[in-house]
Amino acid sequence: MLGVVGAFLVTTIYFAALAVLVGPVAIGLGISARRRVKRGEAHGSGPATAGLVLGIVSTVIGAVVVGLIVLVLALGGGGESGDDWREDDGTFHARPVAGADRNPDRG
């Protein structure tokens, strides 16, 4: 079941980090379930294998997505707005505050 949850979490950028946490748990539970099936203590080899595979997939894809997000943020790809407040020579200028042209003494 955690393999399915991890596979779903990986589809969203916001929850990819959770997939990296849930995936290894799914892998561990999948391995444990496969061992129990092999010893004859449980049934359901297919779901155990599916949980193991989905856990591996969600861990790998989640790690790649998180790595890409960190890389984009490290390279400064946070998104530029149309009104750039930075000059080309590296100096910074304050943006006007919304409503700053109003006189506080006038009601």
C-alpha positions in Angstrom: 0.0 0.0 0.0 2.8 2.4 0.8 4.3 1.8 -2.7 1.1 3.1 -4.2 1.1 6.1 -1.9 4.7 6.8 -2.8 3.9 6.5 -6.5 1.1 9.0 -6.1 3.2 11.4 -4.1 5.9 11.4 -6.7 3.4 12.8 -9.3 3.2 16.1 -7.5 6.2 18.4 -7.1 5.1 19.5 -3.7 5.0 16.0 -2.2 8.1 14.5 -3.9 10.1 14.8 -0.7 7.5 12.7 1.1 7.8 10.1 -1.6 11.5 9.9 -0.8 10.6 9.1 2.8 7.7 6.7 2.1 9.5 4.8 -0.6 12.1 3.2 1.5 9.5 2.1 4.0 7.6 0.5 1.2 10.7 -1.3 0.0 11.3 -2.6 3.5 7.8 -3.8 3.9 7.8 -5.3 0.4 11.0 -7.3 1.2 9.5 -8.4 4.5 6.3 -9.6 2.8 8.2 -11.5 0.1 10.2 -13.3 2.8 7.0 -14.2 4.6 5.5 -15.5 1.4 8.6 -17.5 0.6 8.5 -19.1 4.1 4.8 -20.0 3.7 3.7 -17.7 6.5 1.6 -15.5 4.2 0.0 -15.4 0.8 0.1 -12.8 -1.9 3.4 -12.8 -3.7 2.1 -10.4 -6.3 1.1 -7.5 -4.0 4.4 -7.9 -2.1 6.4 -7.6 -5.3 4.2 -4.7 -6.5 4.9 -2.8 -3.2 8.6 -3.5 -3.5 8.8 -2.3 -7.1 6.6 0.8 -6.5 8.7 1.7 -3.5 11.9 1.5 -5.5 10.3 3.6 -8.4 8.9 6.2 -6.0 12.2 6.6 -4.2 14.2 7.0 -7.3 11.9 9.4 -9.1 11.3 11.3 -5.9 15.0 11.7 -5.3 15.4 12.9 -8.9 12.6 15.5 -8.6 13.9 16.8 -5.3 17.4 17.0 -6.8 16.1 18.9 -9.7 14.2 21.3 -7.5 17.4 21.9 -5.4 19.4 22.4 -8.5 17.0 25.0 -10.0 16.8 26.9 -6.8 20.6 26.8 -6.4 21.0 28.2 -9.9 18.6 31.1 -9.1 15.7 30.0 -11.2 13.2 31.3 -8.7 11.4 33.2 -11.4 11.8 36.8 -12.4 9.0 39.2 -12.4 8.4 41.8 -15.1 9.4 44.7 -12.8 13.0 44.0 -12.0 14.2 45.9 -8.9 17.9 45.1 -9.6 20.0 47.2 -11.9 22.5 45.6 -14.3 25.5 47.0 -12.4 24.4 45.0 -9.3 23.0 47.9 -7.3 19.7 47.4 -5.6 16.9 49.9 -5.5 13.9 49.9 -3.2 10.5 49.3 -4.7 7.8 51.8 -4.0 5.4 50.6 -1.3 1.8 50.2 -2.5 -0.2 53.1 -1.3 2.9 55.1 -0.3 1.7 58.2 -2.3 -1.1 58.6 0.2 -0.7 61.3 2.9 -1.3 59.7 6.3 -2.4 63.1 7.7 -5.3 63.3 5.2 -8.1 61.0 6.1 
